[in-house]
Amino acid sequence: MAAPASLRRPYNIQIEAVMDKSGADEMVSRLKTLGYNAQELTTMLNGQTWYRVRVGPYGSSGEAAAAQEKLRQQYKQAYTTSH
C-alpha cells in the first residue's frame, strides 16, 4: 500500500551545482523558458557557497526520470549549436 500523498517525498532533478551564482541564475532562466519549474538553492560545502539548480517536484521517481529524459532532448535542441 502506497503512503498517502501528504507523506510522500517529492522527487526533484538536480541539474547542476556550481559556485557561480550568475551561471546558476542563467540555468534557472533557461529552464523556465523551456517550461520547467526550476529553482536555485544555496548550500554550504566545506565553507564555500554552492548554488544548486533543480527542477521539480515530481510525484514519483518514474515521473522524474521521464521529465529528465524529455529535458535532455529539449535543452539539447534549444541550447546547443553545431559547428
A tleap script that builds the chain and sets N, CA, C and O, in Angstrom:
source leaprc.protein.ff14SB
mol = sequence {
  NMET ALA ALA PRO ALA SER LEU ARG ARG PRO
  TYR ASN ILE GLN ILE GLU ALA VAL MET ASP
  LYS SER GLY ALA ASP GLU MET VAL SER ARG
  LEU LYS THR LEU GLY TYR ASN ALA GLN GLU
  LEU THR THR MET LEU ASN GLY GLN THR TRP
  TYR ARG VAL ARG VAL GLY PRO TYR GLY SER
  SER GLY GLU ALA ALA ALA ALA GLN GLU LYS
  LEU ARG GLN GLN TYR LYS GLN ALA TYR THR
  THR SER CHIE
}
set mol.1.N position { 0.844 -1.182 0.000 }
set mol.1.CA position { 0.000 0.000 0.000 }
set mol.1.C position { 0.890 1.246 0.000 }
set mol.1.O position { 1.821 1.346 0.799 }
set mol.2.N position { 0.608 2.175 -0.878 }
set mol.2.CA position { 1.396 3.400 -1.003 }
set mol.2.C position { 1.079 4.356 0.142 }
set mol.2.O position { -0.033 4.372 0.671 }
set mol.3.N position { 2.074 5.149 0.509 }
set mol.3.CA position { 1.888 6.157 1.545 }
set mol.3.C position { 0.963 7.242 1.027 }
set mol.3.O position { 0.948 7.523 -0.172 }
set mol.4.N position { 0.179 7.865 1.926 }
set mol.4.CA position { -0.671 8.981 1.497 }
set mol.4.C position { 0.176 10.070 0.847 }
set mol.4.O position { 1.347 10.244 1.186 }
set mol.5.N position { -0.425 10.797 -0.087 }
set mol.5.CA position { 0.300 11.836 -0.828 }
set mol.5.C position { 0.964 12.833 0.103 }
set mol.5.O position { 2.043 13.337 -0.208 }
set mol.6.N position { 0.345 13.130 1.235 }
set mol.6.CA position { 0.910 14.114 2.159 }
set mol.6.C position { 2.195 13.618 2.819 }
set mol.6.O position { 2.967 14.425 3.335 }
set mol.7.N position { 2.439 12.303 2.814 }
set mol.7.CA position { 3.625 11.743 3.448 }
set mol.7.C position { 4.724 11.378 2.451 }
set mol.7.O position { 5.843 11.064 2.855 }
set mol.8.N position { 4.421 11.415 1.180 }
set mol.8.CA position { 5.409 11.064 0.165 }
set mol.8.C position { 6.391 12.203 -0.040 }
set mol.8.O position { 6.024 13.376 0.023 }
set mol.9.N position { 7.631 11.845 -0.282 }
set mol.9.CA position { 8.647 12.851 -0.607 }
set mol.9.C position { 8.592 13.136 -2.098 }
set mol.9.O position { 8.540 12.211 -2.909 }
set mol.10.N position { 8.603 14.394 -2.457 }
set mol.10.CA position { 8.624 14.703 -3.885 }
set mol.10.C position { 10.007 14.413 -4.465 }
set mol.10.O position { 11.009 14.415 -3.749 }
set mol.11.N position { 10.042 14.168 -5.751 }
set mol.11.CA position { 11.295 13.911 -6.459 }
set mol.11.C position { 11.675 15.160 -7.246 }
set mol.11.O position { 10.831 15.778 -7.895 }
set mol.12.N position { 12.938 15.519 -7.182 }
set mol.12.CA position { 13.465 16.646 -7.931 }
set mol.12.C position { 14.639 16.171 -8.766 }
set mol.12.O position { 15.304 15.193 -8.423 }
set mol.13.N position { 14.887 16.867 -9.861 }
set mol.13.CA position { 16.039 16.586 -10.710 }
set mol.13.C position { 17.067 17.663 -10.435 }
set mol.13.O position { 16.795 18.844 -10.649 }
set mol.14.N position { 18.244 17.278 -9.963 }
set mol.14.CA position { 19.299 18.265 -9.785 }
set mol.14.C position { 20.033 18.407 -11.110 }
set mol.14.O position { 20.594 17.447 -11.638 }
set mol.15.N position { 20.015 19.622 -11.632 }
set mol.15.CA position { 20.611 19.887 -12.936 }
set mol.15.C position { 22.101 20.129 -12.807 }
set mol.15.O position { 22.898 19.563 -13.556 }
set mol.16.N position { 22.477 20.976 -11.852 }
set mol.16.CA position { 23.889 21.261 -11.635 }
set mol.16.C position { 24.083 21.881 -10.267 }
set mol.16.O position { 23.133 22.352 -9.642 }
set mol.17.N position { 25.316 21.874 -9.815 }
set mol.17.CA position { 25.730 22.570 -8.597 }
set mol.17.C position { 26.998 23.324 -8.953 }
set mol.17.O position { 27.999 22.730 -9.353 }
set mol.18.N position { 26.942 24.642 -8.803 }
set mol.18.CA position { 28.072 25.488 -9.202 }
set mol.18.C position { 28.357 26.523 -8.126 }
set mol.18.O position { 27.513 26.800 -7.274 }
set mol.19.N position { 29.544 27.085 -8.175 }
set mol.19.CA position { 29.909 28.145 -7.237 }
set mol.19.C position { 29.630 29.528 -7.828 }
set mol.19.O position { 29.763 30.535 -7.133 }
set mol.20.N position { 29.250 29.584 -9.083 }
set mol.20.CA position { 28.997 30.829 -9.794 }
set mol.20.C position { 27.503 31.137 -9.798 }
set mol.20.O position { 26.740 30.486 -10.512 }
set mol.21.N position { 27.080 32.121 -9.009 }
set mol.21.CA position { 25.657 32.452 -8.914 }
set mol.21.C position { 25.089 32.890 -10.255 }
set mol.21.O position { 23.966 32.516 -10.593 }
set mol.22.N position { 25.834 33.672 -11.024 }
set mol.22.CA position { 25.310 34.135 -12.311 }
set mol.22.C position { 25.072 32.954 -13.259 }
set mol.22.O position { 24.111 32.965 -14.029 }
set mol.23.N position { 25.935 31.941 -13.209 }
set mol.23.CA position { 25.741 30.748 -14.024 }
set mol.23.C position { 24.493 29.980 -13.604 }
set mol.23.O position { 23.746 29.483 -14.446 }
set mol.24.N position { 24.275 29.889 -12.295 }
set mol.24.CA position { 23.085 29.209 -11.788 }
set mol.24.C position { 21.831 29.991 -12.182 }
set mol.24.O position { 20.830 29.400 -12.586 }
set mol.25.N position { 21.888 31.324 -12.063 }
set mol.25.CA position { 20.755 32.164 -12.454 }
set mol.25.C position { 20.407 31.962 -13.929 }
set mol.25.O position { 19.234 31.863 -14.290 }
set mol.26.N position { 21.439 31.903 -14.779 }
set mol.26.CA position { 21.219 31.706 -16.207 }
set mol.26.C position { 20.578 30.353 -16.485 }
set mol.26.O position { 19.679 30.248 -17.319 }
set mol.27.N position { 21.040 29.316 -15.788 }
set mol.27.CA position { 20.472 27.980 -15.982 }
set mol.27.C position { 18.995 27.960 -15.562 }
set mol.27.O position { 18.164 27.382 -16.263 }
set mol.28.N position { 18.668 28.580 -14.437 }
set mol.28.CA position { 17.273 28.640 -13.993 }
set mol.28.C position { 16.425 29.353 -15.046 }
set mol.28.O position { 15.329 28.899 -15.373 }
set mol.29.N position { 16.924 30.451 -15.568 }
set mol.29.CA position { 16.197 31.202 -16.590 }
set mol.29.C position { 15.956 30.352 -17.834 }
set mol.29.O position { 14.849 30.339 -18.373 }
set mol.30.N position { 16.976 29.649 -18.286 }
set mol.30.CA position { 16.828 28.786 -19.467 }
set mol.30.C position { 15.785 27.700 -19.226 }
set mol.30.O position { 14.945 27.436 -20.086 }
set mol.31.N position { 15.843 27.076 -18.058 }
set mol.31.CA position { 14.901 26.002 -17.743 }
set mol.31.C position { 13.470 26.523 -17.673 }
set mol.31.O position { 12.543 25.861 -18.140 }
set mol.32.N position { 13.291 27.703 -17.093 }
set mol.32.CA position { 11.952 28.296 -17.027 }
set mol.32.C position { 11.444 28.633 -18.425 }
set mol.32.O position { 10.256 28.481 -18.708 }
set mol.33.N position { 12.340 29.089 -19.297 }
set mol.33.CA position { 11.961 29.377 -20.678 }
set mol.33.C position { 11.430 28.122 -21.369 }
set mol.33.O position { 10.537 28.199 -22.213 }
set mol.34.N position { 11.987 26.972 -21.003 }
set mol.34.CA position { 11.538 25.694 -21.569 }
set mol.34.C position { 10.273 25.160 -20.888 }
set mol.34.O position { 9.746 24.120 -21.281 }
set mol.35.N position { 9.788 25.878 -19.862 }
set mol.35.CA position { 8.539 25.484 -19.197 }
set mol.35.C position { 8.700 24.656 -17.943 }
set mol.35.O position { 7.722 24.086 -17.458 }
set mol.36.N position { 9.901 24.572 -17.402 }
set mol.36.CA position { 10.137 23.764 -16.206 }
set mol.36.C position { 10.079 24.606 -14.940 }
set mol.36.O position { 10.411 25.791 -14.955 }
set mol.37.N position { 9.658 23.988 -13.853 }
set mol.37.CA position { 9.643 24.624 -12.544 }
set mol.37.C position { 11.048 24.494 -11.955 }
set mol.37.O position { 11.354 23.538 -11.242 }
set mol.38.N position { 11.886 25.469 -12.267 }
set mol.38.CA position { 13.286 25.435 -11.841 }
set mol.38.C position { 13.482 26.304 -10.616 }
set mol.38.O position { 12.881 27.372 -10.497 }
set mol.39.N position { 14.327 25.840 -9.705 }
set mol.39.CA position { 14.654 26.591 -8.503 }
set mol.39.C position { 16.152 26.578 -8.291 }
set mol.39.O position { 16.863 25.667 -8.714 }
set mol.40.N position { 16.599 27.615 -7.626 }
set mol.40.CA position { 18.005 27.704 -7.233 }
set mol.40.C position { 18.055 27.621 -5.714 }
set mol.40.O position { 17.382 28.388 -5.026 }
set mol.41.N position { 18.840 26.703 -5.195 }
set mol.41.CA position { 19.000 26.550 -3.758 }
set mol.41.C position { 20.450 26.801 -3.400 }
set mol.41.O position { 21.354 26.387 -4.125 }
set mol.42.N position { 20.673 27.474 -2.290 }
set mol.42.CA position { 22.028 27.764 -1.833 }
set mol.42.C position { 22.395 26.789 -0.724 }
set mol.42.O position { 21.584 26.501 0.155 }
set mol.43.N position { 23.615 26.285 -0.771 }
set mol.43.CA position { 24.097 25.382 0.264 }
set mol.43.C position { 25.572 25.680 0.533 }
set mol.43.O position { 26.274 26.221 -0.321 }
set mol.44.N position { 26.020 25.326 1.710 }
set mol.44.CA position { 27.424 25.497 2.069 }
set mol.44.C position { 28.101 24.134 2.055 }
set mol.44.O position { 27.618 23.185 2.671 }
set mol.45.N position { 29.213 24.045 1.353 }
set mol.45.CA position { 30.026 22.830 1.320 }
set mol.45.C position { 31.465 23.226 1.596 }
set mol.45.O position { 32.050 24.030 0.871 }
set mol.46.N position { 32.025 22.660 2.643 }
set mol.46.CA position { 33.412 22.955 3.017 }
set mol.46.C position { 33.682 24.459 3.124 }
set mol.46.O position { 34.729 24.948 2.702 }
set mol.47.N position { 32.719 25.174 3.696 }
set mol.47.CA position { 32.884 26.603 3.910 }
set mol.47.C position { 32.694 27.469 2.675 }
set mol.47.O position { 32.944 28.673 2.728 }
set mol.48.N position { 32.260 26.888 1.566 }
set mol.48.CA position { 32.050 27.632 0.332 }
set mol.48.C position { 30.580 27.565 -0.076 }
set mol.48.O position { 29.918 26.549 0.135 }
set mol.49.N position { 30.079 28.637 -0.652 }
set mol.49.CA position { 28.696 28.689 -1.108 }
set mol.49.C position { 28.577 28.052 -2.482 }
set mol.49.O position { 29.319 28.379 -3.408 }
set mol.50.N position { 27.632 27.141 -2.590 }
set mol.50.CA position { 27.311 26.486 -3.856 }
set mol.50.C position { 25.857 26.775 -4.189 }
set mol.50.O position { 25.028 26.945 -3.295 }
set mol.51.N position { 25.554 26.831 -5.479 }
set mol.51.CA position { 24.197 27.080 -5.959 }
set mol.51.C position { 23.730 25.846 -6.717 }
set mol.51.O position { 24.307 25.467 -7.737 }
set mol.52.N position { 22.678 25.229 -6.200 }
set mol.52.CA position { 22.117 24.034 -6.828 }
set mol.52.C position { 20.919 24.431 -7.670 }
set mol.52.O position { 20.058 25.188 -7.221 }
set mol.53.N position { 20.867 23.927 -8.873 }
set mol.53.CA position { 19.733 24.165 -9.757 }
set mol.53.C position { 18.944 22.867 -9.850 }
set mol.53.O position { 19.474 21.821 -10.227 }
set mol.54.N position { 17.674 22.957 -9.499 }
set mol.54.CA position { 16.810 21.779 -9.509 }
set mol.54.C position { 15.533 22.056 -10.273 }
set mol.54.O position { 15.106 23.203 -10.411 }
set mol.55.N position { 14.931 20.986 -10.769 }
set mol.55.CA position { 13.647 21.035 -11.453 }
set mol.55.C position { 12.723 20.059 -10.734 }
set mol.55.O position { 13.126 18.952 -10.375 }
set mol.56.N position { 11.496 20.478 -10.532 }
set mol.56.CA position { 10.523 19.608 -9.876 }
set mol.56.C position { 9.561 20.433 -9.049 }
set mol.56.O position { 9.492 21.651 -9.210 }
set mol.57.N position { 8.846 19.811 -8.198 }
set mol.57.CA position { 8.892 18.396 -7.810 }
set mol.57.C position { 8.020 17.514 -8.695 }
set mol.57.O position { 7.105 17.979 -9.374 }
set mol.58.N position { 8.338 16.231 -8.660 }
set mol.58.CA position { 7.579 15.204 -9.349 }
set mol.58.C position { 7.079 14.211 -8.314 }
set mol.58.O position { 7.709 14.021 -7.273 }
set mol.59.N position { 5.948 13.580 -8.597 }
set mol.59.CA position { 5.299 12.700 -7.638 }
set mol.59.C position { 5.928 11.325 -7.476 }
set mol.59.O position { 5.675 10.640 -6.486 }
set mol.60.N position { 6.748 10.915 -8.441 }
set mol.60.CA position { 7.370 9.586 -8.360 }
set mol.60.C position { 8.721 9.623 -9.063 }
set mol.60.O position { 9.021 10.542 -9.824 }
set mol.61.N position { 9.517 8.615 -8.793 }
set mol.61.CA position { 10.808 8.529 -9.468 }
set mol.61.C position { 10.621 8.319 -10.967 }
set mol.61.O position { 11.432 8.790 -11.765 }
set mol.62.N position { 9.564 7.619 -11.353 }
set mol.62.CA position { 9.276 7.406 -12.772 }
set mol.62.C position { 8.956 8.708 -13.489 }
set mol.62.O position { 9.431 8.945 -14.599 }
set mol.63.N position { 8.142 9.559 -12.847 }
set mol.63.CA position { 7.820 10.865 -13.433 }
set mol.63.C position { 9.086 11.708 -13.569 }
set mol.63.O position { 9.289 12.369 -14.587 }
set mol.64.N position { 9.929 11.683 -12.550 }
set mol.64.CA position { 11.172 12.456 -12.584 }
set mol.64.C position { 12.092 11.951 -13.686 }
set mol.64.O position { 12.702 12.750 -14.397 }
set mol.65.N position { 12.197 10.641 -13.836 }
set mol.65.CA position { 13.060 10.073 -14.880 }
set mol.65.C position { 12.550 10.443 -16.275 }
set mol.65.O position { 13.344 10.768 -17.158 }
set mol.66.N position { 11.232 10.394 -16.478 }
set mol.66.CA position { 10.658 10.765 -17.773 }
set mol.66.C position { 10.895 12.244 -18.061 }
set mol.66.O position { 11.231 12.616 -19.185 }
set mol.67.N position { 10.719 13.086 -17.042 }
set mol.67.CA position { 10.954 14.522 -17.208 }
set mol.67.C position { 12.422 14.793 -17.512 }
set mol.67.O position { 12.737 15.658 -18.328 }
set mol.68.N position { 13.318 14.061 -16.862 }
set mol.68.CA position { 14.745 14.250 -17.093 }
set mol.68.C position { 15.110 13.928 -18.539 }
set mol.68.O position { 15.880 14.661 -19.160 }
set mol.69.N position { 14.571 12.854 -19.073 }
set mol.69.CA position { 14.873 12.486 -20.457 }
set mol.69.C position { 14.316 13.528 -21.424 }
set mol.69.O position { 14.991 13.920 -22.376 }
set mol.70.N position { 13.086 13.972 -21.179 }
set mol.70.CA position { 12.481 14.998 -22.031 }
set mol.70.C position { 13.294 16.293 -21.956 }
set mol.70.O position { 13.522 16.946 -22.974 }
set mol.71.N position { 13.725 16.658 -20.758 }
set mol.71.CA position { 14.512 17.868 -20.570 }
set mol.71.C position { 15.828 17.796 -21.340 }
set mol.71.O position { 16.230 18.771 -21.974 }
set mol.72.N position { 16.492 16.661 -21.289 }
set mol.72.CA position { 17.754 16.498 -22.031 }
set mol.72.C position { 17.567 16.818 -23.509 }
set mol.72.O position { 18.358 17.548 -24.107 }
set mol.73.N position { 16.502 16.256 -24.089 }
set mol.73.CA position { 16.250 16.466 -25.509 }
set mol.73.C position { 15.913 17.923 -25.807 }
set mol.73.O position { 16.437 18.500 -26.759 }
set mol.74.N position { 15.038 18.521 -24.996 }
set mol.74.CA position { 14.650 19.913 -25.216 }
set mol.74.C position { 15.834 20.850 -25.054 }
set mol.74.O position { 16.036 21.752 -25.867 }
set mol.75.N position { 16.607 20.639 -24.014 }
set mol.75.CA position { 17.734 21.530 -23.736 }
set mol.75.C position { 18.770 21.429 -24.846 }
set mol.75.O position { 19.321 22.433 -25.298 }
set mol.76.N position { 19.023 20.199 -25.275 }
set mol.76.CA position { 20.000 19.989 -26.341 }
set mol.76.C position { 19.556 20.710 -27.616 }
set mol.76.O position { 20.367 21.357 -28.278 }
set mol.77.N position { 18.288 20.602 -27.954 }
set mol.77.CA position { 17.775 21.248 -29.163 }
set mol.77.C position { 17.797 22.766 -29.039 }
set mol.77.O position { 18.065 23.461 -30.019 }
set mol.78.N position { 17.521 23.286 -27.855 }
set mol.78.CA position { 17.389 24.729 -27.670 }
set mol.78.C position { 18.726 25.431 -27.447 }
set mol.78.O position { 18.893 26.580 -27.856 }
set mol.79.N position { 19.690 24.751 -26.796 }
set mol.79.CA position { 20.874 25.474 -26.341 }
set mol.79.C position { 22.217 24.919 -26.802 }
set mol.79.O position { 23.260 25.329 -26.292 }
set mol.80.N position { 22.206 24.014 -27.739 }
set mol.80.CA position { 23.489 23.581 -28.280 }
set mol.80.C position { 23.554 24.006 -29.746 }
set mol.80.O position { 22.533 24.103 -30.427 }
set mol.81.N position { 24.731 24.248 -30.194 }
set mol.81.CA position { 24.921 24.673 -31.576 }
set mol.81.C position { 25.819 23.688 -32.287 }
set mol.81.O position { 26.640 23.015 -31.664 }
set mol.82.N position { 25.663 23.610 -33.567 }
set mol.82.CA position { 26.554 22.740 -34.344 }
set mol.82.C position { 27.603 23.611 -35.004 }
set mol.82.O position { 27.343 24.764 -35.347 }
set mol.83.N position { 28.773 23.059 -35.177 }
set mol.83.CA position { 29.888 23.793 -35.788 }
set mol.83.C position { 30.239 23.196 -37.119 }
set mol.83.O position { 31.154 23.675 -37.790 }
savepdb mol mol.pdb
quit
